[in-house]
Amino acid sequence: MENRPPKENPAVPPEIQTRLESAGLRRTLATRAVLGLFLVNPQGTLSHAQALASLRSRGLDINRVTLYRLLDRLAACGVLQRHTDDDARTWRYGLASGDADAAAPRFECDACHRQFRLTEASEPTRAVARDLFRTLARLGHQGQRVDLSIHGTCASCVPAEPAA
């Protein structure tokens, strides 16, 4: 990998740094560059191919297998969320929400793949999520988030209605 710095280098928030350290991940150039892709667009999601193209356009010649492994490690430690893009039959990655939003459902635009956390979800919706966490805990498991997603088209992607 070349040592040319990425065009955008946002600061890594302390909670993400803590997750990286807890997982034993070092802040290598590749790690910082990949995190930068998601930190500059927190609602956006990227496939592996999109992340690879973006990194290469910024002058970082990262091996595609290294990128696969890094994305999976970042998802495993809770920095990124990984979900299936059913249309393209591929994994998409996005910045994971904070613990406060762990039970909040999300809306994903099928056109642009941006994700919106529905933090204003009703109390009954959040109660269901808490119940699921309690059920997992009774079984000895440790839940991290409930991944309830609603798919559709966001306001920015809805085509404007033609004037009558």
C-alpha positions, 0 to 999 in steps of 0.5 A: 500500500502506498503511503500517500495520505487520504484526501479526507482525514476526519478525527476518530471519535473517542468511542470508536477509538475505544472499540478499536483498542478493545478489539486489539485493532491498531490504527494503521494507515489502512484502518484510518483510511477505511474509517475516514470513508465512513466518518465523512458520510455517517449515514452512507453505506458502501460495498467492498467494491465501492470502498476499494474504488474510493480508497484507490481514487484517494491514492491508497493501493490497498489489497482487496483481501486486506480490505475484506478482512479489515471491513469484517474486523471493524464490523466484528468490533462494532465500529461498522454494521454489515448487512446484506444488499438483497438487490446486488447480493453483496454485503454493505457496510455502514458506520454503527450507531452508538449504544443509545440507538442500539434498539432503534430501527433504521430506514434504508433507502434502496436507491442511494443506500443511505441509512437513517436511524429512527431514534424517535421510535415509539416506546412499545417498539423499544420495549420489544427490543429490550425484551429481546436483549433480556431473552438473549441474556437469560440464554447466556448470550450478549446482544449488541443491537437489534437490527430492524430495518425498513426499506424504501425510498428516502425523500431525496430520492423520491422522484418529483411529481410532474406539474399538472 
